[in-house]
């Protein structure tokens, strides 16, 4: 069994470059950290090219489920690496014994097939991968049908977003689009648009979310752009009784998505 031991190996150097957005864009690939995240990518059929593996380093509660899933996918390419190389490939101190490289899965709005009464989350110009990942976890938890990143300021498959999503990004349809494309798509699909704004005029609990619904959230720094100020878009708000004037965008998403789930249940 061949083991890559050199940090100068071309395959290893290419994988390390995937930590940078430019590298991901140039290679059209991303890097996946964590046994749970890799396992979920495999289970969801995400296009993994190879898994860099250091079997001696596999540990923790996810080691068993990961190994079983790997055995169930014998077609997956495995590249064995030394401990030193694994440390180079891994994120920070997260040494779990495996890191994967996967092709970026390209999906356009035109590819999306919605159910009869969809629930959609739209995030505009959200910058922090951690917030994207946290929102994805809620989207997955409530069974929403789609997440659209409108004019996104971070790539959806940023390794930090994948980690923050705990791998749920592989189970949820996600699309990058412009805000204009998103609005046109939602209008064409007959989906009501509920825009969360600090100055929104309608309390979020009074809106009917049992119909086809898109929940629109903007960045924490700037909120939603003026593109979402137009007829046919309802501005809603969450009550704020303290000195803070807004919530973290992932918290707002969780409140709204769970309200939609409550109404639909």
Secondary structure, DSSP 8 states (H G I E B T S, - for coil): --EE--TT-HHHHHHHGGGSHHHHHHHTEEEEESHHHHHHHHHTT--EEEEEE-GGG--STHHHHHHHHHHT-TTS-EEEE-HHHHHHHS-TT---SEEEEEE-----GGG----TT-EEEEEES---HHHHHHHHHHHHHHT-SEEEEET-SS-TT-HHHHHHTTTGGGTS-EEEE-HHHHHHHHHHTT-EEEEE-TT-SEEGGGS--SSSEEEEE-BTTTBS-GGG-STTEEEEE----SS-----HHHHHHHHHHHHHHHH-
